Amino acid sequence: MTDVQVSLETGAGLERRLRVQVPASRVEQELEARFRSAARTVRLKGFRPGKVPDGVVRQRFGPQIRQEVIQEVVQSSYSEAIAREKLRPVGSPRIESEPEVPGEGIAYTAIFEVYPEFSVAGLDAMVVEKAEVSVTEADIDQTIERLRKQRGQWQPAGRAAVAGDRVVLDFAGTLGGEPVEGGKAERFAVVIGEGRMLPGFESALVGTTDGADKSFDVTFPADYYEEKLRGQTVTFQVHVHEVTALELPAVDAEFIRRFDVASGDLAEFRRLVRENLEREALAKVQAEMRRQVIEQLLAANPVDVPAVMVSREAASLQAEAARSAGTAQGQAAGAYDEVARRRVRIGLILGELVRAQSITADQGRIELKLDELCRTYDRPDEVRRIYQQNPDLMSQVENSVIEEQVMTWLMERARITTRSVAFGQLMGV
């Protein structure tokens, strides 16, 4: 490595410019070794294997071999240079080659970003509030009621509409006598009080009956998403096709068996509901505690983030959003930059803790995580084998386990305070 000259410049933020100069002697040495190797292996018509003259090899393959050697010398000298300078590059560098000067070897500048160097601060000052939640009989009753509504059947009401009824209607909106764009629909279903429509629209449907026609005004809120309708009063003409009421099933053995309670026993069903609610509450409590820790770490560690990592994460978020929406492309990548930057900062902070504390994935936790992932499938053993045979999938599992271990490590060092919270308040129901 002593034959290579290296100079380092610090650019904006985390950018580094590493100029590397490799002497001609090293390049020529590599070339000669490659030519000798090629002479032993190359096959040309009219020559026996391994007997192709050196001059012929150089004439036929010289430019190609030289290009390959230069690429390899650049790669090897770059690796040596970053090791000498003790740099941690993010991703692959951009190489700017300098014109070759006969007898002076090769020179290039590698441009890249590096991981920020920092020690995680704020670990001794973390305070986390933990919600203490008890699931009550009323919580179980409310949950069962929601399950009944989810499995209810809409039946003709045979009366005027009230809150909670579903009204199927045609409507058309006009503003100043002109149709409102997007303000028209046919056989549109509205559940009064559900909040899908503006409150004034839904409340105007109370008292309507099958076959009724009605006209009413609705004033749009000042913060409505469509600017031209903000604060405007729109007149709606509606025709009601039908008013239906939700008929709820009885909580009997048949209903209970739909939830994998083979006995159909109400007490067992309520026990199952309680256990599910307690799991949901525990997951919500843990997620909220994790959020508090992350927010405190972010506040205490204003770490610079490599732009290339933000760009990569933003592109991933964009692709994920497109998949979720079922479209070819989501919003412009720039729309995800803020979220991406936050994610990258979190990853860098947690990653530094993993490195500093030498945290490695616990094999027992990996096995438990695999069990958790696979048990929801019909053939868990087959899914488990798929995971174990795929290094990328196993890497995801290991990273998830390491993150859990880091959070456990952090929680053990945080000061925990507690407060009692009702289940409904915790879950927002």
N, C-alpha and C positions, 0 to 999 in steps of 0.2 A: 504493500500500500504506500510505501515511502516514495515510489516513483510517480505518484499521482498528486497533483497540486489541487487544493480545494480552498475556495473562498466562499464565505456565507454572508448574505445580506438579508436584513429583516425588512420585509415590505409592510404594507398596511395590515393591521390586525394580526392575524396568525399566518400570513403569507411569508414564505421563505424562498429566497433565490440562491440556489447552490450552484456555483460555477466549478466545473470539474475539467481539468486538463490532463489527458493521458499521453505520455511521451510516445514518440514514434517507435522506440525500441520495443515497447510492450505490444503495440499493435502489430509490428512486423513479426515478433515472436509468435503471437497467436496465429497470424497468417501462415507462417511457415509450418507450424504444427498442423493446421487445417489442410494445407496443400499435401503434406506427407500422408495424412490420413485419407484424403480423397484419392491419392494415387494408388493406395492399397485396395480401395473399395470400388472405385468408379469402373463402369463397364462401357467400353466403346468398341464399335465394330472394327475388326482388324487387329485388335490387341487382346492378348491374353489377360485374364483377370490379375490385377496387381502389377502389370507390366506396362501400363500406360506411361509414356515419358512425361517427365515433370513439365517440360515446355508445352506439351499438348494440353495437359491439365490446366495450366495457367492461362493458355490462350482460350480454351473452350469455357472454362468455369471461373476464371479469375474474377470478373466483376461480381458475379453472384456470391462467390465465397467471401469476397472482401466485404460486401454489404452485410452478409450474415455475421461475420466476425465483428464488424463495427457495432452492430446491434447488441451482440453479446458483451462486448467490451463496455459499452455504455451501461448496460444493465448491471454487470458485475461491479464496475467502478462506482456507479450510483449507490449500490448496496454498501460498498465499503465506505463511501463518503458519509452517508447518513449514520453509519455505525461510529465512525470517527468523531463526528459532530454530536453524537448522542441525540439524534432527532427522532421524533415519532410522527412520520408523515401520515396524513389522512388520504387514503386512496392513492392512485397512480399519479406521477408527476406529469407536467407538460414539458416536453423537451424542446429547447430551442438550440439547434445545432449551429455552430459557427463554421464558416467556410474552411475547408481543409487547406493547410499550407504545407507543401512538400517538405518532408523532413522534420516537421514539428508535431506530428501526431494528430490527435483530435481534441476538440474542446466543445463543450456544450454547457448550457445552463438549465438546470432542472428547477421548475417552479411548482410549488405545492404549498398546501397548508399543513400545519402541525396541530396535534392535540394540545389544548391549553395545559400548562403546568400549574397546579394549585394543590393546596391541601384543603380538605373539606372543613369549613368553619361552621360554628353554631351548634355543634353537637352537644355541648354542655348546657345549652340554654333552651332546649326544646321542652315545651309544655304541651301535652296532648289531653284533650277532654274526651272522656269515654262515656258514651250514653249507656245507662243501665235500663234495660227494657224488660217488662214482664208482659207476657201475652195473657190477656184476660178472656173470660168467657164471652164478653161483648165483642172482642176482636174476632173470636171464632164465629160468633153469630153473623157478624158483618161479612166475613169471608164466605160463609156458606150462602148468604144472600146474594153475593156477587156471582157465585157459581150457579145459583138458580137463574139469575138474570142472563148469564152467558148461554144457558141452555133453554131459555124461554122461547115461546112460540108467539108470533104476532097474529092475533085473531081480530076479526071485525069488532069494533067497539060498540056499534049500534047506538051511539050517543054523540054529544058534542065533545070536541077534543079538549083534553086537560093536560097539564104538565106530565111528561113521561110517555105520552102517546106518540105514535109515529103517524105522520101525515104524508101521504103521497100526493104530489101536486105538480101542476105546471105553473111557472111564473115567468114574468117579463118585467124588467125594470126600465123606467124612462127618466131622463133628467132634462127638464125644460122642454118636454115633449119629444125628445130624441132618444132612441134606444141606447141603453148603456151597454158598452162592449163587455161581453162575458156575463151580462146580467139576465140571461134567459136560459131556461131548462125545461125539459118535459119529464113527467113521471119521476120527479126528484123526491127522495125520501128524507124527511126532516123529523128527528126526534125532539120534541119540545123540551127545552131545558138542557139538552146535551151540549149546546154551545158551538155547534159546527157553523151556524149562521150568526149574523149579528143579533144581539139580544132583542132589539126592537122587531126584527123579522119574526123570530120564534114566538115572542109573546103575542104578536098579532094573530097567530094561528089558533090561540086558545078560543074555544067556542065555535070553531068552524065544524061543519058536518059534511058527510059524503055528498058530492055533487055541488057544493057551494062555490060561489064566485065572490071574491072580495078584493077591494082596493085599499091600500094603506101606504103611508109614507114612512120611510126609515131614514134617519139622519146618520150619516157615516161619521165615525170618530175622527178627531183632528189628527191622530197618528196613524190613520189607515195606511196600509202598505202601498196602495195605488194613489199617487199624489193628486190626480185630478178629481178624485172622489172625496178627499179629505174635507170634512165639515159640510158636505153637500147633502141635500135632502132628495132622495130618489123615491119615485112613486112606483109601487109594485102592483101589478094585476095578477091575481092568483086564481087558479081553478083547482079545487080539491077533488081528487079521485076517490080517496078512501081514508078513513081514520081507523087505526088499529091500536089495540092495547096489548101489552105484553102479558101473556099468560104464563105464570111461573109453575114449574113442576113441583110436586110435593117432595119433601125430603123423606122418601121411603126407601125400602131395601133396593128397589130397582134403580133409583137415582144414585144411591150410595155405591152400588156395584160398578158404576161408570168410572169410579175413581180407584179402581183396583183394590177395593175392599170386598173380597169374595163373600164374606159372611153377611154383608149388608147391614151389619150392626151399627147403630148410630153412635154408641160410645166409642167404638173402635175408629169410626170415621172422624169423630171430633178429636180423638187423640192424634190421628194422622194429620189433620189440619193444624193442630197445635204445633206438632213437630216441624211441619213445613214453615209455619210462620216464625218459629224460633230460629230456623236455619236462615230464613230471609233476613230476620232482624240482625243475627250475628254477622252475616255477610255485609249488611249495610253499615253496621257499627265499625267493622274492620276497614271497610272502604273509606269511611269518613275519617277514621284515625290516620289512615295512610295519606289521605288528602292533606290533613293538617301537617303531617311530617314533611311532605313534599313542598308545601307552600313555605314552610319555615326554612327548609334547605335552599329553596330558590331565592328567598329574601336575603339569606346570609351569604350566598355564593353567586355574585353577579359575574358569572363566567362568560368570557368570550366564546362564541361557538363558530366552528369552521363553516364557511358559506357552502362548501361542497356537501357537507352533511345535511344542512338545512334544505338545500336544493333536492337532495336525494329523498329526504323524508317527505317534502312537499309533493314530489312526484308520486310517492307511494300513497299518500293520502288522497291525491287526485284520482289515482287508479282505483283505490278502494271505494271512493264515493261514486265513481262511474259504475263499478260493479253493483253496488247497492241500488243505484237508480236504474240499472239495466240499460245504460246508455254507453255509447262508444267512448265518451269523454265527459269528465266532470267539469267543474268550474275551472277557470284558468289557474295554472299552478300557483301564481302569485297570491291567490285567495287563501292559500293554506300556509303561507310563510310564517305567520305569527304562531299558529298551533305547532307547526313543524319546529320552529326555533325553541319553543317551550319543551317539546319532547326531547329534542337533542340535548338541551341543557340538563334535563332530568337524567337522561342516559349517561351523560358525562359525569355528573355528580355521583350517581350510584356506582358507575363503573370505577371511579377513583376510590370509592370506599371498598369495592371488591378487591381492587389491586392492593390498596394500603393494608387491608386487614387479611389478605391472602384467603379470601372466602372461595371455596370450591363447592360444587354441587354435591350435596349429600346423596349417596346412592339409595338409601332408604326412602328419602323424599321423592327421588325420581320414580321409584317403583310405585309409590302411593299416587303420584301425579298421573302416571300411566293408567293405573287402575281407575282413577277418577275420570280420565278422558275416554276410556274404552268401555266402561260399564253401561253407558247409555246406548250402545250399539247392540244389534241382535246377536252378533258373533264377536264378542269382546276379545277372545283369544286371537282370532284372525286379524283384527284391527291392531292388536298389540304387536303381532309379528310384523305388520306393515310399518309401524313406527320404528321398531327395533332394527329393521333392515334399511331404513332411510336415514342417513346421517343428518340431513337438513331438518327432518322432523324431530329427531332426537336432540339436535342442537336447540330447537325451539323449547322443548320440554326442559332441558337443562338450564337455559336462560331464565325460564319462568321460575324454576326452583331456586336459582341463585337470587333472583329478585325477591322472592319470599324470604330467603335467609337474610338478605340485607335489611329488609323491613323489620324482621324479628330482632336483628342486632340493634337497629335504631330504637325500636320500642323498648328494649331492655334498658336503654340509656336515657329515655325521656321521662320527665316527671308526669305521671298520670293523675289527672283529676277526674272526678265522676259527677254525673248528675242524672237524675231520674227523668226518663222521657217516655211518654205514652207511645204505644206501638203505632197508632195512626199518625201521630205527629212525626215520628221517625220516618215512616214510609210515605208520608204525604198523601194519605188516603182519608 
